[in-house]
């Protein structure tokens, strides 16, 4: 039976892609080439932080500052995670499109090894015609495929989500936080939370029609996602108590869903627990707790800009984040006359301030709870 002209065109497109676009050794495939067949997955990836890893203006500013301060070798440390294939291509001048694709399709699907040590992580790639993933017995007419046990484990994420600087100071500790969590003991990987299944086409239906297929979510939502924040951290107001003119508000914070501390990742991220009490007499009172990692530099100055976390002689001053599986009670005391009604509002905010100020700041409110406390009888 002959093929319709449209299918001939599609097959020629795939054949042309195989010949011209897919990887030769040390020649990574651009993600837009992958997207010619894997359209749904490509669209998801384009909306991810992985795709923006090199293009984000906040990162670029930090990269330029780090390179200007400490030289190109320090800049290579940044590129090791924001465009890992530079190590294979040698494109330190950032001239190639594939370099600007950041954590691209090729980065994840040619990864063959992650080695962690006290001096940091080492990624091993086998760039070529074989694309690797977590599905057994996968087949493809466009390229070779291979099952990778590495891609079924959290270790596949560890190379970039665990960073120890040259002096041995842990800066990013997401993977080690996970290893110490109940999630790790129960076999729940990073992918379980950040790459859930969704209905989509693995391959463009014009090439292969496979109805009802589910694929892993390649948007890989993280700390900037309201859904992920809702799943990670909960807060509830315990029964307020009054003693004379003192009102005590206790809040139970629970890391209920994250297999790591909240917040995690690069320093500069924080969660803020804010309590406001408005009284029937018209007074408004506020207090808050902040959960974050705080670092200081060699001169003792507080590190606030993203580039500062890659400076030499960094030291961790404090870490008040909510650890994996932790439950914490926070107590707030307000002076409220016994005869006044108190309107209590509790909010949780996620904040990322990579420049140390308002520029580039992300701020999300992901929980709000109210309680009315009647006058003391």
C-alpha positions in Angstrom: 0.0 0.0 0.0 1.4 3.4 -1.0 1.9 6.3 1.5 -0.1 9.5 1.1 1.9 12.6 0.1 1.6 14.1 3.5 3.1 11.1 5.2 5.9 11.1 2.7 6.7 14.7 3.6 6.7 13.8 7.3 9.0 10.8 6.9 11.3 13.0 4.8 11.3 15.6 7.6 12.2 12.9 10.1 14.9 11.5 7.8 16.3 14.9 7.3 16.3 15.6 11.0 18.2 12.4 11.6 20.8 13.3 9.0 21.3 16.9 9.8 20.2 17.7 13.3 20.8 14.7 15.6 24.0 14.5 17.5 27.3 13.4 16.2 29.9 12.8 19.0 30.5 16.0 20.9 27.9 17.8 18.7 24.7 18.2 20.8 21.3 18.3 19.2 19.5 21.6 19.6 16.2 21.3 21.5 14.3 23.0 18.7 15.3 20.0 16.5 13.9 17.7 19.2 10.8 19.7 19.2 10.1 19.0 15.5 8.9 15.6 16.6 8.3 15.9 20.4 6.1 19.0 20.2 4.2 18.6 23.5 7.3 17.8 25.5 9.2 20.7 23.9 6.4 23.2 24.7 6.5 22.0 28.4 10.3 22.3 28.5 10.2 25.8 26.9 8.1 27.0 29.9 10.5 25.6 32.4 13.3 27.2 34.5 15.6 24.7 32.8 15.0 26.3 29.4 15.6 29.8 30.9 18.7 28.8 32.8 21.0 30.8 30.5 18.6 33.5 29.3 17.4 34.7 32.7 18.7 38.3 33.1 19.2 37.7 36.9 21.5 34.8 36.1 23.3 36.7 33.4 24.0 39.6 35.8 25.4 37.2 38.4 27.5 35.4 35.8 29.0 38.6 34.6 29.7 39.8 38.1 31.3 36.5 39.1 33.5 36.3 36.0 34.6 39.9 36.4 35.5 39.4 40.1 37.1 35.9 40.0 37.9 35.2 36.3 36.7 32.8 33.6 37.3 29.7 35.7 34.7 30.9 38.2 32.4 31.6 35.4 32.8 28.0 34.3 31.4 26.9 37.6 28.2 28.8 36.8 28.0 27.3 33.3 28.5 23.8 34.7 24.9 23.9 35.8 23.3 26.6 33.6 24.7 25.2 30.4 26.4 21.9 31.3 27.3 20.9 27.7 29.8 23.7 27.5 32.2 21.2 29.0 31.7 19.0 25.9 31.5 21.7 23.3 34.1 24.1 24.6 31.8 27.0 23.8 33.0 29.2 26.6 32.4 32.3 24.4 28.7 31.4 24.4 28.4 31.6 20.6 26.3 28.5 19.9 22.5 28.3 20.1 22.6 25.0 22.0 24.7 26.7 24.7 21.9 29.3 25.2 19.3 26.5 25.6 20.6 26.0 29.1 19.5 22.7 30.6 18.4 21.3 27.3 16.9 18.1 26.0 20.4 16.9 25.2 21.7 17.7 28.7 19.3 15.3 30.4 19.0 12.7 27.7 22.7 12.2 27.0 23.6 12.2 30.7 25.3 8.8 31.7 26.8 9.5 35.1 26.7 11.8 38.1 29.6 11.6 40.6 29.4 13.4 43.9 32.4 14.2 46.0 33.6 16.6 48.7 34.9 18.8 45.9 31.6 19.0 44.0 29.6 17.1 41.4 30.9 15.7 38.1 28.6 15.0 35.2 29.4 12.5 32.4 27.7 12.8 29.0 27.7 10.5 26.0 26.6 12.9 23.3 25.6 11.1 20.1 22.7 9.4 18.4 21.5 7.5 21.5 19.0 9.4 23.7 18.5 7.9 27.2 15.5 8.0 29.6 13.5 6.1 32.3 11.2 4.1 30.0 12.0 0.4 29.3 11.5 -1.0 25.8 11.1 2.4 24.2 11.4 2.6 20.4 11.9 5.5 18.0 12.1 5.9 14.2 14.0 9.1 14.6 17.0 8.2 16.8 18.3 5.4 19.0 16.9 5.1 22.5 18.2 3.4 25.6 16.8 2.7 29.1 18.8 4.5 31.8 18.4 3.4 35.4 20.1 6.7 36.4 17.0 8.6 35.1 14.8 6.7 37.5 16.7 8.0 40.5 17.2 11.3 42.3 20.9 11.2 41.5 20.1 12.4 38.0 19.2 15.8 39.5 22.1 15.9 42.1 24.8 17.2 39.8 23.2 20.7 39.7 21.1 20.7 42.8 24.0 20.0 45.2 26.9 22.5 45.2 30.0 22.6 47.4 32.4 25.4 46.7 36.2 24.9 46.3 36.7 25.5 50.0 34.3 22.8 51.0 31.4 25.1 52.0 28.0 23.6 51.1 26.0 26.3 49.2 23.2 24.3 47.6 22.2 21.2 49.6 18.9 20.1 48.0 20.0 16.5 47.2 21.6 15.9 50.6 18.5 17.3 52.3 16.5 14.8 50.3 18.8 11.9 51.1 18.2 12.6 54.8 14.4 12.7 54.4 11.6 10.2 54.8 10.9 10.7 51.1 14.2 9.1 50.3 13.6 6.2 52.7 10.2 5.7 51.1 11.7 5.7 47.6 10.1 9.0 46.5 12.4 10.7 44.1 12.7 14.3 42.9 10.8 13.3 39.8 7.9 12.0 41.9 7.1 15.6 42.9 8.5 17.7 40.1 7.8 15.6 37.0 4.4 14.1 37.6 2.5 12.4 34.8 0.4 14.4 32.4 -1.7 13.5 29.3 0.3 14.5 26.1 1.7 13.2 22.9 5.2 11.7 23.2 5.6 12.2 19.4 3.7 14.4 17.1 0.5 12.5 16.0 1.4 13.1 12.4 4.3 10.8 12.8 2.9 8.3 15.3 -0.6 8.3 16.8 -0.7 6.9 20.3 -3.9 7.9 22.1 -4.2 8.1 25.9 -0.5 8.4 26.5 1.0 10.1 29.6 4.4 11.6 29.8 6.5 13.2 32.5 5.9 16.9 33.1 8.8 18.6 31.6 8.0 22.0 33.0 9.6 20.7 36.3 7.8 23.2 38.6 9.8 24.3 41.7 9.8 26.9 44.4 8.2 29.6 42.1 5.1 27.4 41.7 2.1 28.1 43.9 1.0 24.5 43.5 4.4 23.2 44.7 4.4 25.6 47.6 0.9 24.5 48.6 2.0 20.9 48.6 5.2 21.6 50.5 4.4 23.7 53.5 1.3 24.0 55.8 0.5 26.4 58.6 -2.4 26.4 61.1 -3.4 28.6 64.0 -3.6 26.8 67.3 -6.1 28.0 69.9 -5.1 31.5 70.9 -4.7 32.2 74.6 -5.2 35.5 76.6 -3.7 36.5 79.9 -4.6 40.0 81.0 -3.7 42.2 78.1 -1.4 39.7 76.4 -2.6 37.7 73.5 -0.5 34.7 72.5 -0.8 33.3 68.9 0.8 29.9 68.2 1.3 28.7 64.7 2.1 25.1 63.7 4.3 25.0 60.6 4.6 21.6 58.9 6.8 20.6 56.0 4.2 18.2 54.8 5.2 17.4 51.3 8.7 18.5 50.3 11.5 15.9 50.5 13.9 18.7 51.3 14.1 21.9 53.4 11.7 24.8 52.6 12.9 26.8 50.9 15.7 25.0 49.2 18.1 25.7 46.3 20.2 28.8 45.9 20.4 31.1 48.9 18.4 34.3 48.5 15.2 32.3 48.8 13.1 32.7 51.9 9.7 31.9 53.4 8.1 34.6 55.6 5.5 33.8 58.2 3.6 37.0 58.9 1.0 37.5 61.6 -1.2 40.6 61.8 -3.7 41.4 64.6 -6.3 44.1 64.1 -8.2 45.0 67.2 -11.8 46.2 67.6 -10.3 49.5 69.0 -8.6 50.2 65.6 -5.0 49.1 66.4 -3.0 47.1 63.9 -0.1 44.9 65.1 2.3 42.8 63.1 5.2 40.4 63.6 7.0 37.8 61.5 9.5 35.0 61.2 11.8 34.5 58.3 13.1 31.1 57.2 16.3 31.2 55.1 20.0 30.5 54.9 22.3 33.4 55.7 25.9 33.6 54.5 28.6 36.2 55.1 31.7 36.9 53.1 35.3 37.2 54.1 34.8 40.7 55.3 31.9 39.8 57.4 29.4 41.5 55.2 26.0 39.9 54.6 25.8 38.2 51.2 22.6 39.4 49.4 23.4 39.3 45.7 23.4 36.0 43.8 27.0 36.4 42.6 28.2 36.7 46.2 27.4 33.1 46.9 30.2 32.1 44.6 32.8 34.3 46.2 35.8 32.9 48.2 35.8 32.5 52.0 32.1 32.3 52.3 30.7 31.1 55.6 27.2 30.0 56.7 26.0 32.1 59.6 22.6 30.5 60.1 20.0 28.2 58.6 16.4 28.6 59.9 14.6 26.8 57.1 11.9 24.2 57.7 13.6 20.8 57.3 12.1 17.9 55.5 9.4 16.2 57.7 9.8 18.9 60.4 6.9 20.3 62.4 7.6 23.6 64.2 5.5 25.7 66.7 6.0 29.4 66.5 4.7 31.7 69.2 3.8 35.4 68.9 2.9 37.7 71.7 0.8 40.8 71.2 -0.5 43.4 73.7 -4.3 43.6 73.2 -6.6 45.0 75.8 -8.7 42.2 77.4 -11.9 44.0 76.3 -11.0 44.1 72.6 -11.8 41.6 69.9 -8.8 40.5 68.0 -8.9 39.7 64.2 -5.9 37.5 63.5 -4.5 36.9 60.0 -1.6 34.5 59.2 0.1 34.5 55.8 3.0 32.6 54.3 5.0 34.3 51.6 7.7 32.9 49.4 10.3 35.4 48.3 13.4 35.3 46.1 15.6 38.3 46.0 18.6 37.5 43.8 19.8 41.1 43.6 19.3 41.8 47.4 16.5 44.3 46.6 13.3 44.8 44.8 14.8 44.4 41.3 14.1 40.9 40.0 12.3 40.0 43.2 9.7 37.2 43.2 7.1 37.3 45.9 4.2 34.8 46.2 1.6 34.6 48.9 0.6 30.9 49.2 -1.3 30.6 52.4 -3.7 32.8 54.4 -5.7 31.9 57.5 -7.9 34.0 59.7 -9.2 33.7 63.3 -11.4 35.9 65.4 -10.5 36.0 69.1 -13.3 37.3 71.3 -12.7 39.6 74.3 -11.5 37.9 77.5 -14.5 37.2 79.7 
